[in-house]
Amino acid sequence: MKSPAQKRPTGRAYLLILGSVLIVTAAIVTWIMWPRGPTGRADPDDAGQVARGGMVYRQYCASCHGAKLEGQPEWRIRKPDGKLPAPPHDETGHTWHHPDGDLFLLTRHGLRPPLAPNGYKSDMPAFEGTLADEDIWAVLAFIKNSWPPRIRALQRARDEAARRR
Ligand code: HEC
C-alpha cells in the first residue's frame, strides 16, 4: 500500500505537466491569433500571379487607372468636386512610392486612415468584399511587373524598410 508521502510527488508532477501544457497551448494560440500586418506577397517575377493580376486589373482597375496603367489626365490636379483623378500605376505615377503592405490596404479598404486623413473624399473604391486577398496581391504583382528594374529596386527598398519597422 502506498503511503500519502509517496503519492504526493506524483500528483505534483502531474500538475506541473498539466500547467506546462496549458502555458504552451496558450502561447501557441496567442501566436496564431496575434494581429499581424497584411501577409501574402506580390511577386512581379511569378508569371502565374502576374497573369491572374492582369485579368483582375482589366476588369476592376483599368476603367479608372487606364488600360496601359497611364492614369487619368492631370492626375495631380483636383477636379471641381475636390477629388483627385486616378493616378497612373506605371513608373510615371506615385504607386511605387508605397510599400506592398500599404498598397494592399489601400486597395482593400480605400483611402481611409491611417493612409489618408479622416473623412478624406476619394473616388478610389474599397475592394474588400469584391476581390479576394489573393486577387489583390495578384493585381499588385501585375502592376509591379510593369515597372522597369530601377523603379522595382526603389520600391523594393521602401518595402523592405517598411517591413523592418
Ligand atoms: C472608380 C475609379 C477607380 C477604380 C475602379 C480604381 N481606382 Fe484606384 N484610385 C482611384 C483614384 C481617384 C485614386 C486617387 C485617390 C486619391 O488620392 O484621392 C486612386 C488611387 C489608387 C492607389 C493609390 C496610388 C498612389 O500613388 O497613392 C492605388 C494603389 C490604387 N488606386 C489601386 C487600385 C487598384 C489595384 C484598382 C483595381 C483593383 C483600382 N485602384 C481601381 C480611382 C479608382
Residues whose N, C-alpha, C, O or C-beta is under 5 A from the ligand:
A	BS01	HEC	Y60 C61 C64 L84 P85 A86 P87 H94 T95 L103 L106 T107 K121 S122 D123 M124 P125 V139
